């Protein structure tokens, strides 16, 4: 598959998108093209998100709830 024609994506819901962004920022990826990394932004739907596109063109959107009280937190695994 040609990376620019790939329409695969997934969403990672995390506790702190900014922290994840800082980890990915160390890769010094460009803001456009493939691969790429965009900065975190507060979205009108109540999430803070950034996007990562890997070398194969897969889109990974990473975000956390802006309202921490309403955020889904999975139960602890024993």
Jmol script that loads the backbone (N, CA, C; Angstrom):
load data "model"
ATOM      1  N   UNK A   1       0.837  -1.177   0.000  1.00  0.00           N
ATOM      2  CA  UNK A   1       0.000   0.000   0.000  1.00  0.00           C
ATOM      3  C   UNK A   1       0.884   1.244   0.000  1.00  0.00           C
ATOM      4  N   UNK A   2       0.485   2.203  -0.762  1.00  0.00           N
ATOM      5  CA  UNK A   2       1.182   3.481  -0.800  1.00  0.00           C
ATOM      6  C   UNK A   2       0.795   4.289   0.441  1.00  0.00           C
ATOM      7  N   UNK A   3       1.773   4.740   1.238  1.00  0.00           N
ATOM      8  CA  UNK A   3       1.441   5.450   2.478  1.00  0.00           C
ATOM      9  C   UNK A   3       0.468   6.619   2.292  1.00  0.00           C
ATOM     10  N   UNK A   4       0.596   7.368   1.218  1.00  0.00           N
ATOM     11  CA  UNK A   4      -0.290   8.523   1.014  1.00  0.00           C
ATOM     12  C   UNK A   4      -1.715   8.117   0.679  1.00  0.00           C
ATOM     13  N   UNK A   5      -1.938   6.841   0.342  1.00  0.00           N
ATOM     14  CA  UNK A   5      -3.287   6.340   0.031  1.00  0.00           C
ATOM     15  C   UNK A   5      -3.884   5.537   1.182  1.00  0.00           C
ATOM     16  N   UNK A   6      -3.160   5.406   2.285  1.00  0.00           N
ATOM     17  CA  UNK A   6      -3.609   4.638   3.439  1.00  0.00           C
ATOM     18  C   UNK A   6      -4.646   5.433   4.217  1.00  0.00           C
ATOM     19  N   UNK A   7      -5.801   4.832   4.491  1.00  0.00           N
ATOM     20  CA  UNK A   7      -6.826   5.535   5.273  1.00  0.00           C
ATOM     21  C   UNK A   7      -7.110   4.835   6.600  1.00  0.00           C
ATOM     22  N   UNK A   8      -6.114   4.115   7.115  1.00  0.00           N
ATOM     23  CA  UNK A   8      -6.235   3.425   8.391  1.00  0.00           C
ATOM     24  C   UNK A   8      -5.977   4.399   9.535  1.00  0.00           C
ATOM     25  N   UNK A   9      -6.792   4.293  10.596  1.00  0.00           N
ATOM     26  CA  UNK A   9      -6.572   5.153  11.763  1.00  0.00           C
ATOM     27  C   UNK A   9      -7.033   4.449  13.021  1.00  0.00           C
ATOM     28  N   UNK A  10      -6.537   4.938  14.147  1.00  0.00           N
ATOM     29  CA  UNK A  10      -7.000   4.466  15.441  1.00  0.00           C
ATOM     30  C   UNK A  10      -6.947   5.631  16.420  1.00  0.00           C
ATOM     31  N   UNK A  11      -7.615   5.462  17.552  1.00  0.00           N
ATOM     32  CA  UNK A  11      -7.669   6.508  18.573  1.00  0.00           C
ATOM     33  C   UNK A  11      -7.153   5.933  19.880  1.00  0.00           C
ATOM     34  N   UNK A  12      -6.189   6.618  20.465  1.00  0.00           N
ATOM     35  CA  UNK A  12      -5.683   6.243  21.784  1.00  0.00           C
ATOM     36  C   UNK A  12      -6.230   7.243  22.787  1.00  0.00           C
ATOM     37  N   UNK A  13      -7.045   6.788  23.701  1.00  0.00           N
ATOM     38  CA  UNK A  13      -7.566   7.646  24.767  1.00  0.00           C
ATOM     39  C   UNK A  13      -6.647   7.455  25.969  1.00  0.00           C
ATOM     40  N   UNK A  14      -5.987   8.530  26.376  1.00  0.00           N
ATOM     41  CA  UNK A  14      -4.975   8.460  27.426  1.00  0.00           C
ATOM     42  C   UNK A  14      -5.335   9.436  28.546  1.00  0.00           C
ATOM     43  N   UNK A  15      -4.610   9.362  29.638  1.00  0.00           N
ATOM     44  CA  UNK A  15      -4.855  10.280  30.763  1.00  0.00           C
ATOM     45  C   UNK A  15      -4.235  11.650  30.524  1.00  0.00           C
ATOM     46  N   UNK A  16      -3.124  11.713  29.791  1.00  0.00           N
ATOM     47  CA  UNK A  16      -2.415  12.977  29.586  1.00  0.00           C
ATOM     48  C   UNK A  16      -1.811  13.012  28.178  1.00  0.00           C
ATOM     49  N   UNK A  17      -2.560  13.569  27.221  1.00  0.00           N
ATOM     50  CA  UNK A  17      -2.103  13.626  25.835  1.00  0.00           C
ATOM     51  C   UNK A  17      -0.838  14.468  25.691  1.00  0.00           C
ATOM     52  N   UNK A  18      -0.707  15.504  26.513  1.00  0.00           N
ATOM     53  CA  UNK A  18       0.483  16.350  26.421  1.00  0.00           C
ATOM     54  C   UNK A  18       1.749  15.573  26.765  1.00  0.00           C
ATOM     55  N   UNK A  19       1.651  14.706  27.742  1.00  0.00           N
ATOM     56  CA  UNK A  19       2.818  13.886  28.117  1.00  0.00           C
ATOM     57  C   UNK A  19       3.201  12.941  26.977  1.00  0.00           C
ATOM     58  N   UNK A  20       2.196  12.313  26.357  1.00  0.00           N
ATOM     59  CA  UNK A  20       2.479  11.437  25.218  1.00  0.00           C
ATOM     60  C   UNK A  20       3.085  12.244  24.068  1.00  0.00           C
ATOM     61  N   UNK A  21       2.532  13.433  23.832  1.00  0.00           N
ATOM     62  CA  UNK A  21       3.060  14.279  22.760  1.00  0.00           C
ATOM     63  C   UNK A  21       4.544  14.573  22.985  1.00  0.00           C
ATOM     64  N   UNK A  22       4.926  14.893  24.212  1.00  0.00           N
ATOM     65  CA  UNK A  22       6.328  15.194  24.507  1.00  0.00           C
ATOM     66  C   UNK A  22       7.235  14.013  24.159  1.00  0.00           C
ATOM     67  N   UNK A  23       6.760  12.805  24.407  1.00  0.00           N
ATOM     68  CA  UNK A  23       7.543  11.605  24.052  1.00  0.00           C
ATOM     69  C   UNK A  23       7.740  11.519  22.539  1.00  0.00           C
ATOM     70  N   UNK A  24       6.660  11.717  21.788  1.00  0.00           N
ATOM     71  CA  UNK A  24       6.745  11.644  20.328  1.00  0.00           C
ATOM     72  C   UNK A  24       7.525  12.817  19.745  1.00  0.00           C
ATOM     73  N   UNK A  25       7.461  13.983  20.389  1.00  0.00           N
ATOM     74  CA  UNK A  25       8.155  15.169  19.885  1.00  0.00           C
ATOM     75  C   UNK A  25       9.667  14.947  19.820  1.00  0.00           C
ATOM     76  N   UNK A  26      10.173  14.065  20.638  1.00  0.00           N
ATOM     77  CA  UNK A  26      11.612  13.764  20.627  1.00  0.00           C
ATOM     78  C   UNK A  26      12.060  13.159  19.300  1.00  0.00           C
ATOM     79  N   UNK A  27      11.096  12.670  18.502  1.00  0.00           N
ATOM     80  CA  UNK A  27      11.422  12.093  17.197  1.00  0.00           C
ATOM     81  C   UNK A  27      11.676  13.159  16.135  1.00  0.00           C
ATOM     82  N   UNK A  28      11.351  14.429  16.459  1.00  0.00           N
ATOM     83  CA  UNK A  28      11.551  15.546  15.529  1.00  0.00           C
ATOM     84  C   UNK A  28      10.883  15.320  14.178  1.00  0.00           C
ATOM     85  N   UNK A  29       9.639  14.844  14.216  1.00  0.00           N
ATOM     86  CA  UNK A  29       8.889  14.626  12.981  1.00  0.00           C
ATOM     87  C   UNK A  29       8.380  15.951  12.432  1.00  0.00           C
ATOM     88  N   UNK A  30       8.205  16.055  11.111  1.00  0.00           N
ATOM     89  CA  UNK A  30       7.679  17.289  10.529  1.00  0.00           C
ATOM     90  C   UNK A  30       6.190  17.468  10.842  1.00  0.00           C
ATOM     91  N   UNK A  31       5.680  18.680  10.580  1.00  0.00           N
ATOM     92  CA  UNK A  31       4.262  18.981  10.805  1.00  0.00           C
ATOM     93  C   UNK A  31       3.375  18.514   9.658  1.00  0.00           C
ATOM     94  N   UNK A  32       3.961  18.279   8.486  1.00  0.00           N
ATOM     95  CA  UNK A  32       3.174  17.785   7.362  1.00  0.00           C
ATOM     96  C   UNK A  32       3.955  16.719   6.618  1.00  0.00           C
ATOM     97  N   UNK A  33       3.276  16.027   5.711  1.00  0.00           N
ATOM     98  CA  UNK A  33       3.895  14.921   5.000  1.00  0.00           C
ATOM     99  C   UNK A  33       3.719  13.628   5.776  1.00  0.00           C
ATOM    100  N   UNK A  34       4.466  12.611   5.364  1.00  0.00           N
ATOM    101  CA  UNK A  34       4.427  11.298   6.011  1.00  0.00           C
ATOM    102  C   UNK A  34       5.864  10.896   6.283  1.00  0.00           C
ATOM    103  N   UNK A  35       6.230  10.657   7.523  1.00  0.00           N
ATOM    104  CA  UNK A  35       5.458  10.738   8.767  1.00  0.00           C
ATOM    105  C   UNK A  35       5.271  12.193   9.195  1.00  0.00           C
ATOM    106  N   UNK A  36       4.395  12.413  10.191  1.00  0.00           N
ATOM    107  CA  UNK A  36       4.178  13.757  10.731  1.00  0.00           C
ATOM    108  C   UNK A  36       3.617  13.683  12.141  1.00  0.00           C
ATOM    109  N   UNK A  37       3.726  14.803  12.845  1.00  0.00           N
ATOM    110  CA  UNK A  37       3.215  14.937  14.204  1.00  0.00           C
ATOM    111  C   UNK A  37       2.641  16.337  14.350  1.00  0.00           C
ATOM    112  N   UNK A  38       1.408  16.434  14.836  1.00  0.00           N
ATOM    113  CA  UNK A  38       0.797  17.739  15.075  1.00  0.00           C
ATOM    114  C   UNK A  38       0.741  18.006  16.575  1.00  0.00           C
ATOM    115  N   UNK A  39       0.719  19.265  16.945  1.00  0.00           N
ATOM    116  CA  UNK A  39       0.693  19.666  18.359  1.00  0.00           C
ATOM    117  C   UNK A  39      -0.691  19.429  18.969  1.00  0.00           C
ATOM    118  N   UNK A  40      -0.749  19.221  20.288  1.00  0.00           N
ATOM    119  CA  UNK A  40      -2.038  19.057  20.964  1.00  0.00           C
ATOM    120  C   UNK A  40      -2.907  20.305  20.854  1.00  0.00           C
ATOM    121  N   UNK A  41      -4.220  20.064  20.676  1.00  0.00           N
ATOM    122  CA  UNK A  41      -5.200  21.151  20.544  1.00  0.00           C
ATOM    123  C   UNK A  41      -6.447  20.766  21.328  1.00  0.00           C
ATOM    124  N   UNK A  42      -7.040  21.740  22.021  1.00  0.00           N
ATOM    125  CA  UNK A  42      -8.332  21.522  22.676  1.00  0.00           C
ATOM    126  C   UNK A  42      -9.412  21.536  21.605  1.00  0.00           C
ATOM    127  N   UNK A  43     -10.179  20.450  21.520  1.00  0.00           N
ATOM    128  CA  UNK A  43     -11.213  20.317  20.496  1.00  0.00           C
ATOM    129  C   UNK A  43     -12.576  20.696  21.059  1.00  0.00           C
ATOM    130  N   UNK A  44     -13.496  21.163  20.197  1.00  0.00           N
ATOM    131  CA  UNK A  44     -14.822  21.569  20.674  1.00  0.00           C
ATOM    132  C   UNK A  44     -15.645  20.418  21.243  1.00  0.00           C
ATOM    133  N   UNK A  45     -15.274  19.186  20.961  1.00  0.00           N
ATOM    134  CA  UNK A  45     -16.010  18.028  21.483  1.00  0.00           C
ATOM    135  C   UNK A  45     -15.486  17.581  22.840  1.00  0.00           C
ATOM    136  N   UNK A  46     -14.614  18.394  23.476  1.00  0.00           N
ATOM    137  CA  UNK A  46     -14.214  18.132  24.850  1.00  0.00           C
ATOM    138  C   UNK A  46     -12.983  17.273  25.028  1.00  0.00           C
ATOM    139  N   UNK A  47     -12.195  17.136  23.984  1.00  0.00           N
ATOM    140  CA  UNK A  47     -10.962  16.356  24.074  1.00  0.00           C
ATOM    141  C   UNK A  47      -9.772  17.256  23.742  1.00  0.00           C
ATOM    142  N   UNK A  48      -8.619  16.944  24.320  1.00  0.00           N
ATOM    143  CA  UNK A  48      -7.347  17.554  23.923  1.00  0.00           C
ATOM    144  C   UNK A  48      -6.636  16.484  23.118  1.00  0.00           C
ATOM    145  N   UNK A  49      -6.289  16.789  21.870  1.00  0.00           N
ATOM    146  CA  UNK A  49      -5.796  15.766  20.949  1.00  0.00           C
ATOM    147  C   UNK A  49      -4.594  16.239  20.139  1.00  0.00           C
ATOM    148  N   UNK A  50      -3.795  15.256  19.719  1.00  0.00           N
ATOM    149  CA  UNK A  50      -2.772  15.480  18.695  1.00  0.00           C
ATOM    150  C   UNK A  50      -2.810  14.282  17.763  1.00  0.00           C
ATOM    151  N   UNK A  51      -2.168  14.417  16.610  1.00  0.00           N
ATOM    152  CA  UNK A  51      -2.137  13.309  15.660  1.00  0.00           C
ATOM    153  C   UNK A  51      -0.703  12.951  15.302  1.00  0.00           C
ATOM    154  N   UNK A  52      -0.528  11.675  15.057  1.00  0.00           N
ATOM    155  CA  UNK A  52       0.726  11.112  14.597  1.00  0.00           C
ATOM    156  C   UNK A  52       0.409  10.295  13.356  1.00  0.00           C
ATOM    157  N   UNK A  53       1.158  10.495  12.286  1.00  0.00           N
ATOM    158  CA  UNK A  53       1.043   9.650  11.103  1.00  0.00           C
ATOM    159  C   UNK A  53       2.373   8.925  10.975  1.00  0.00           C
ATOM    160  N   UNK A  54       2.302   7.591  10.969  1.00  0.00           N
ATOM    161  CA  UNK A  54       3.532   6.803  10.916  1.00  0.00           C
ATOM    162  C   UNK A  54       4.034   6.681   9.475  1.00  0.00           C
ATOM    163  N   UNK A  55       5.221   6.112   9.256  1.00  0.00           N
ATOM    164  CA  UNK A  55       5.782   6.024   7.912  1.00  0.00           C
ATOM    165  C   UNK A  55       4.911   5.245   6.908  1.00  0.00           C
ATOM    166  N   UNK A  56       4.023   4.386   7.389  1.00  0.00           N
ATOM    167  CA  UNK A  56       3.125   3.644   6.501  1.00  0.00           C
ATOM    168  C   UNK A  56       1.842   4.407   6.203  1.00  0.00           C
ATOM    169  N   UNK A  57       1.685   5.590   6.786  1.00  0.00           N
ATOM    170  CA  UNK A  57       0.498   6.405   6.548  1.00  0.00           C
ATOM    171  C   UNK A  57      -0.639   6.155   7.521  1.00  0.00           C
ATOM    172  N   UNK A  58      -0.425   5.337   8.546  1.00  0.00           N
ATOM    173  CA  UNK A  58      -1.468   5.099   9.555  1.00  0.00           C
ATOM    174  C   UNK A  58      -1.619   6.332  10.436  1.00  0.00           C
ATOM    175  N   UNK A  59      -2.862   6.780  10.611  1.00  0.00           N
ATOM    176  CA  UNK A  59      -3.157   7.929  11.456  1.00  0.00           C
ATOM    177  C   UNK A  59      -3.467   7.446  12.864  1.00  0.00           C
ATOM    178  N   UNK A  60      -2.750   7.980  13.838  1.00  0.00           N
ATOM    179  CA  UNK A  60      -3.020   7.694  15.244  1.00  0.00           C
ATOM    180  C   UNK A  60      -3.400   9.015  15.898  1.00  0.00           C
ATOM    181  N   UNK A  61      -4.632   9.097  16.375  1.00  0.00           N
ATOM    182  CA  UNK A  61      -5.100  10.298  17.085  1.00  0.00           C
ATOM    183  C   UNK A  61      -5.037   9.962  18.567  1.00  0.00           C
ATOM    184  N   UNK A  62      -4.420  10.840  19.354  1.00  0.00           N
ATOM    185  CA  UNK A  62      -4.217  10.614  20.783  1.00  0.00           C
ATOM    186  C   UNK A  62      -4.899  11.749  21.539  1.00  0.00           C
ATOM    187  N   UNK A  63      -5.714  11.398  22.551  1.00  0.00           N
ATOM    188  CA  UNK A  63      -6.400  12.455  23.274  1.00  0.00           C
ATOM    189  C   UNK A  63      -6.803  12.088  24.684  1.00  0.00           C
ATOM    190  N   UNK A  64      -7.120  13.132  25.447  1.00  0.00           N
ATOM    191  CA  UNK A  64      -7.680  12.937  26.791  1.00  0.00           C
ATOM    192  C   UNK A  64      -8.861  13.883  26.964  1.00  0.00           C
ATOM    193  N   UNK A  65      -9.770  13.495  27.879  1.00  0.00           N
ATOM    194  CA  UNK A  65     -10.932  14.323  28.193  1.00  0.00           C
ATOM    195  C   UNK A  65     -10.485  15.607  28.865  1.00  0.00           C
ATOM    196  N   UNK A  66     -11.030  16.738  28.411  1.00  0.00           N
ATOM    197  CA  UNK A  66     -10.729  18.012  29.061  1.00  0.00           C
ATOM    198  C   UNK A  66     -11.388  18.109  30.429  1.00  0.00           C
ATOM    199  N   UNK A  67     -12.519  17.449  30.588  1.00  0.00           N
ATOM    200  CA  UNK A  67     -13.216  17.422  31.871  1.00  0.00           C
ATOM    201  C   UNK A  67     -12.814  16.139  32.586  1.00  0.00           C
ATOM    202  N   UNK A  68     -11.812  16.219  33.436  1.00  0.00           N
ATOM    203  CA  UNK A  68     -11.279  15.033  34.106  1.00  0.00           C
ATOM    204  C   UNK A  68     -12.334  14.311  34.938  1.00  0.00           C
ATOM    205  N   UNK A  69     -13.323  15.039  35.454  1.00  0.00           N
ATOM    206  CA  UNK A  69     -14.369  14.408  36.265  1.00  0.00           C
ATOM    207  C   UNK A  69     -15.260  13.488  35.429  1.00  0.00           C
ATOM    208  N   UNK A  70     -15.381  13.784  34.134  1.00  0.00           N
ATOM    209  CA  UNK A  70     -16.239  12.989  33.254  1.00  0.00           C
ATOM    210  C   UNK A  70     -15.440  11.939  32.478  1.00  0.00           C
ATOM    211  N   UNK A  71     -14.135  11.931  32.641  1.00  0.00           N
ATOM    212  CA  UNK A  71     -13.289  11.031  31.861  1.00  0.00           C
ATOM    213  C   UNK A  71     -13.526   9.573  32.222  1.00  0.00           C
ATOM    214  N   UNK A  72     -13.502   8.735  31.202  1.00  0.00           N
ATOM    215  CA  UNK A  72     -13.591   7.296  31.427  1.00  0.00           C
ATOM    216  C   UNK A  72     -12.232   6.795  31.885  1.00  0.00           C
ATOM    217  N   UNK A  73     -12.216   6.096  32.993  1.00  0.00           N
ATOM    218  CA  UNK A  73     -10.988   5.484  33.497  1.00  0.00           C
ATOM    219  C   UNK A  73     -11.281   4.007  33.668  1.00  0.00           C
ATOM    220  N   UNK A  74     -10.568   3.159  32.908  1.00  0.00           N
ATOM    221  CA  UNK A  74     -10.820   1.719  33.032  1.00  0.00           C
ATOM    222  C   UNK A  74     -10.508   1.224  34.438  1.00  0.00           C
ATOM    223  N   UNK A  75     -11.201   0.185  34.879  1.00  0.00           N
ATOM    224  CA  UNK A  75     -10.928  -0.358  36.219  1.00  0.00           C
ATOM    225  C   UNK A  75      -9.531  -0.955  36.291  1.00  0.00           C
ATOM    226  N   UNK A  76      -8.958  -0.917  37.453  1.00  0.00           N
ATOM    227  CA  UNK A  76      -7.638  -1.511  37.695  1.00  0.00           C
ATOM    228  C   UNK A  76      -7.705  -3.010  37.461  1.00  0.00           C
ATOM    229  N   UNK A  77      -6.675  -3.551  36.825  1.00  0.00           N
ATOM    230  CA  UNK A  77      -6.578  -4.992  36.612  1.00  0.00           C
ATOM    231  C   UNK A  77      -5.866  -5.624  37.816  1.00  0.00           C
ATOM    232  N   UNK A  78      -6.359  -6.752  38.280  1.00  0.00           N
ATOM    233  CA  UNK A  78      -5.673  -7.393  39.410  1.00  0.00           C
ATOM    234  C   UNK A  78      -4.725  -8.459  38.940  1.00  0.00           C
TER     235      UNK A  78
END
end "model"
wireframe off; spacefill off
backbone 0.3
color backbone group
